[in-house]
């Protein structure tokens, strides 16, 4: 399965999509209009190793909700990602059993290479 979870209104996500050039076989899910499900986040966690790896600590709500002052558990990270789409570190690119999370240049380049192999 090739899938990308992204936010259409995010210019960084749009730039990255332009760089990785997903083909027609890649399923695109815009997380604001089509929220991620519990099953989807659990599948991402299996590939990523933790919910924390999927959680964006730079989301504006992270500080405004005081989460930066709390000791969050894996259960908390999962709950907040499911409740608020902005907590998902974006984009999340899945290529079969590989997962690429976020917008770090090395991650984006690895995702681009992985998607082009298929």
Contact map, one row per residue, 1 for C-alpha under 8 A:
1110000000000000000000000100000000000000000000000000000000000000000000000000000000000000000001110000000000000000000000
1111000000000000000000001110000000000000000000000000000000000000000000000000000000000000000011110000000000000000001000
1111100000000000000000000111100000000000000000000000000000000000000000000000000000000000000011100000000000000000000000
0111110000000000000000000111100000000000000000000000000000000000000000000000000000000000001111000000000000000000000000
0011111000000000000000000001111000000000000000000000000000000000000000000000000000000000011110000000000000000000000000
0001111100001000000000000001111000000000000000000000000000000000000000000000000000000000011100000000000000000000000000
0000111111001000000000000000011100000000000000000000000000000000000000000000000000000000011000000000000000000000000000
0000011111101100000000000000010000000000000000000000000000000000000000000000000000000000000000000000000000000000000000
0000001111100100000000000000000000000000000000000000000000000000000000000000000000000000000000000000000000000000000000
0000001111111100000000000000000000000000000000000000000000000000000000000000000000000000000000000000000000000000000000
0000000111111110000000000000000000000000000000000000000000000000000000000000000000000000000000000000000000000000000000
0000000001111111000000000000000000000000000000000000000000000000000000000000000000000000000000000000001000000000000000
0000011101111111100000000000000000000000000000000000000000000000000000000000000000000000011000000000001000000000000000
0000000111111111110000000000000000000000000000000000000000000000000000000000000000000000000000000000000000000000000000
0000000000111111111000000000000000000000000000000000000000000000000000000000000000000000000000000000000000000000000000
0000000000011111111100000000000000000000000000000000000000000000000000000000000000000000000000000000001000010000000000
0000000000001111111111000000000000000000000000000000000000000000000000000000000000000000000000000000000000000000000000
0000000000000111111110000000000000000000000000000000000000000000000000000000000000000000000000000000000000000000000000
0000000000000011111110000000000000000000000000000000000000000000000000000000000000000000000000000000000000010001000000
0000000000000001111111000000000000000000000000000000000000000000000000000000000000000000000000000000000000011011101000
0000000000000000111111100000000000000000000000000000000000000000000000000000000000000000000000000000000000000001000000
0000000000000000100111111100000000000000000000000000000000000000000000000000000000000000000000000000000000000000001000
0000000000000000000011111100000000000000000000000000000000000000000000000000000000000000000000000000000000000000000000
0000000000000000000001111110000000000000000000000000000000000000000000000000000000000000000000000000000000000000000000
0100000000000000000001111110000000000000000000000000000000000000000000000000000000000000000000000000000000000000000000
1111000000000000000001111111000000000000000000000000000000000000000000000000000000000000000000000000000000000000000000
0111000000000000000000011111100000000000000000000000000000000000000000000000000000000000000000000000000000000000000000
0011110000000000000000000111110000000000000000000000000000000000000000000000000000000000000000000000000000000000000000
0011110000000000000000000011111001000000000000000000000000000000000000000000000000000000000000000000000000000000000000
0000111100000000000000000001111111100000000000000000000000000000000000000000000000000000000000000000000000000000000000
0000111000000000000000000000111111110000000000000000000000000000000000000000000000001000000000000000000000000000000000
0000001000000000000000000000011111100000000000000000000000000000000000000000000000001000000000000000000000000000000000
0000000000000000000000000000011111100000000000000000000000000000000000000000000000000000000000000000000000000000000000
0000000000000000000000000000111111110000000000000000000000000000000000000000000000000000000000000000000000000000000000
0000000000000000000000000000011111111000000000000000000000000000000000000000000001001000000000000000000000000000000000
0000000000000000000000000000001001111101100000000000000000000000000000000000000001001000000000000000000000000000000000
0000000000000000000000000000000000111111100000000000000000000000000000000000000001000000000000000000000000000000000000
0000000000000000000000000000000000011111110000000000000000000000000000000000000001000000000000000000000000000000000000
0000000000000000000000000000000000001111111000000000000000000000000000000000000000000000000000000000000000000000000000
0000000000000000000000000000000000011111111100000000000000000000000000000000000000000000000000000000000000000000000000
0000000000000000000000000000000000011111111110000010000000000000000000000000010001000000000000000000000000000000000000
0000000000000000000000000000000000000111111111000000000000000000000000000000000000000000000000000000000000000000000000
0000000000000000000000000000000000000011111111100000000000000000000000000000000000000000000000000000000000000000000000
0000000000000000000000000000000000000001111111110000010000000000000000000000000000000000000000000010000000000000000000
0000000000000000000000000000000000000000111111111110010000000000000000000000000000000000000000000000000000000000000000
0000000000000000000000000000000000000000011111111100000000000000000000000000000000000000000000000000000000000000000000
0000000000000000000000000000000000000000001111111000000000000000000000000000000000000000000000001110000000000000000000
0000000000000000000000000000000000000000000111111110110000000000000000000000000000000000000000000010000000000000000000
0000000000000000000000000000000000000000000011111110100000000000000000000000000000000000000000000000000000000000000000
0000000000000000000000000000000000000000000011011111110000000000000000000100000000000000000000000000000000000000000000
0000000000000000000000000000000000000000100010011111111000000000000000000110110000000000000000000000000000000000000000
0000000000000000000000000000000000000000000000000111111000000000000000000100110000000000000000000000000000000000000000
0000000000000000000000000000000000000000000000011111111000000000000000000000000000000000000000000000100000000000000000
0000000000000000000000000000000000000000000110010111111100000000000000000000000000000001100000000000100000000000000000
0000000000000000000000000000000000000000000000000011111110000000000000000000100010000011100000000000000000000000000000
0000000000000000000000000000000000000000000000000000011111100100000000000000000000000111110000000000000000000000000000
0000000000000000000000000000000000000000000000000000001111100100000100000000000000000010000000000000000000000000000000
0000000000000000000000000000000000000000000000000000000111110100000000000000000000000000000000000000000000000000000000
0000000000000000000000000000000000000000000000000000000111111110000000000000000000000110000000000000000000000000000000
0000000000000000000000000000000000000000000000000000000001111111000000000000000000000000000000000000000000000000000000
0000000000000000000000000000000000000000000000000000000000111111100000000000000000000110000000000000000000000000000000
0000000000000000000000000000000000000000000000000000000111111111111100000000000000000010000000000000000000000000000000
0000000000000000000000000000000000000000000000000000000000111111111100000000000000000000000000000000000000000000000000
0000000000000000000000000000000000000000000000000000000000011111111000000000000000000000000000000000000000000000000000
0000000000000000000000000000000000000000000000000000000000001111111000000000000000000000000000000000000000000000000000
0000000000000000000000000000000000000000000000000000000000000111111111000000000000000000000000000000000000000000000000
0000000000000000000000000000000000000000000000000000000000000111111111110000000000000000000000000000000000000000000000
0000000000000000000000000000000000000000000000000000000010000110011111100000000000000000000000000000000000000000000000
0000000000000000000000000000000000000000000000000000000000000000011111100000000000000000000000000000000000000000000000
0000000000000000000000000000000000000000000000000000000000000000011111110000000000000000000000000000000000000000000000
0000000000000000000000000000000000000000000000000000000000000000001111111000000000000000000000000000000000000000000000
0000000000000000000000000000000000000000000000000000000000000000001001111111100000000000000000000000000000000000000000
0000000000000000000000000000000000000000000000000000000000000000000000111111100000000000000000000000000000000000000000
0000000000000000000000000000000000000000000000000111000000000000000000011111110000000000000000000000000000000000000000
0000000000000000000000000000000000000000000000000010000000000000000000011111111000000000000000000000000000000000000000
0000000000000000000000000000000000000000000000000000000000000000000000011111111100000000000000000000000000000000000000
0000000000000000000000000000000000000000000000000011001000000000000000011111111110000000000000000000000000000000000000
0000000000000000000000000000000000000000100000000011000000000000000000000111111111000000000000000000000000000000000000
0000000000000000000000000000000000000000000000000000000000000000000000000011111111100000000000000000000000000000000000
0000000000000000000000000000000000000000000000000000000000000000000000000001111111110010000000000000000000000000000000
0000000000000000000000000000000000000000000000000000001000000000000000000000111111111111000000000000000000000000000000
0000000000000000000000000000000000111100100000000000000000000000000000000000011111111000000000000000000000000000000000
0000000000000000000000000000000000000000000000000000000000000000000000000000001111111000000000000000000000000000000000
0000000000000000000000000000000000000000000000000000000000000000000000000000000111111111000000000000000000000000000000
0000000000000000000000000000001100110000000000000000000000000000000000000000000011111111000000000000000000000000000000
0000000000000000000000000000000000000000000000000000000100101000000000000000000010011111100000000000000000000000000000
0000000000000000000000000000000000000000000000000000001110101100000000000000000110011111100000000000000000000000000000
0000000000000000000000000000000000000000000000000000011100000000000000000000000010011111110000000000000000000000000000
0000000000000000000000000000000000000000000000000000011100000000000000000000000000000111111100000000110000000000000000
0000111000001000000000000000000000000000000000000000000100000000000000000000000000000001111100000000111000000000000000
0001111000001000000000000000000000000000000000000000000000000000000000000000000000000000111110000001111000000000000000
0001110000000000000000000000000000000000000000000000000000000000000000000000000000000000111111000011110000000000000000
0111100000000000000000000000000000000000000000000000000000000000000000000000000000000000001111100011100000000010000000
1111000000000000000000000000000000000000000000000000000000000000000000000000000000000000000111111111000000000000000000
1110000000000000000000000000000000000000000000000000000000000000000000000000000000000000000011111110000000000000011000
1100000000000000000000000000000000000000000000000000000000000000000000000000000000000000000001111100000000000000000000
0000000000000000000000000000000000000000000000100000000000000000000000000000000000000000000001111110000000000000000000
0000000000000000000000000000000000000000000000100000000000000000000000000000000000000000000001111111000000000000000000
0000000000000000000000000000000000000000000100110000000000000000000000000000000000000000000111101111100000000000000000
0000000000000000000000000000000000000000000000000000000000000000000000000000000000000000001111000111110000110110000000
0000000000000000000000000000000000000000000000000000110000000000000000000000000000000000111110000011111000100000000000
0000000000000000000000000000000000000000000000000000000000000000000000000000000000000000111100000001111100110000000000
0000000000011001000000000000000000000000000000000000000000000000000000000000000000000000011000000000111110110000000000
0000000000000000000000000000000000000000000000000000000000000000000000000000000000000000000000000000011111110000000000
0000000000000000000000000000000000000000000000000000000000000000000000000000000000000000000000000000001111111000000000
0000000000000000000000000000000000000000000000000000000000000000000000000000000000000000000000000000000111111100000000
0000000000000000000000000000000000000000000000000000000000000000000000000000000000000000000000000001111111111110000000
0000000000000001001100000000000000000000000000000000000000000000000000000000000000000000000000000001011111111111000000
0000000000000000000100000000000000000000000000000000000000000000000000000000000000000000000000000000000011111111100000
0000000000000000000000000000000000000000000000000000000000000000000000000000000000000000000000000001000001111111110000
0000000000000000000100000000000000000000000000000000000000000000000000000000000000000000000010000001000000111111111000
0000000000000000001110000000000000000000000000000000000000000000000000000000000000000000000000000000000000011111111100
0000000000000000000100000000000000000000000000000000000000000000000000000000000000000000000000000000000000001111111110
0000000000000000000000000000000000000000000000000000000000000000000000000000000000000000000000100000000000000111111111
0100000000000000000101000000000000000000000000000000000000000000000000000000000000000000000000100000000000000011111111
0000000000000000000000000000000000000000000000000000000000000000000000000000000000000000000000000000000000000001111111
0000000000000000000000000000000000000000000000000000000000000000000000000000000000000000000000000000000000000000111111
0000000000000000000000000000000000000000000000000000000000000000000000000000000000000000000000000000000000000000011111
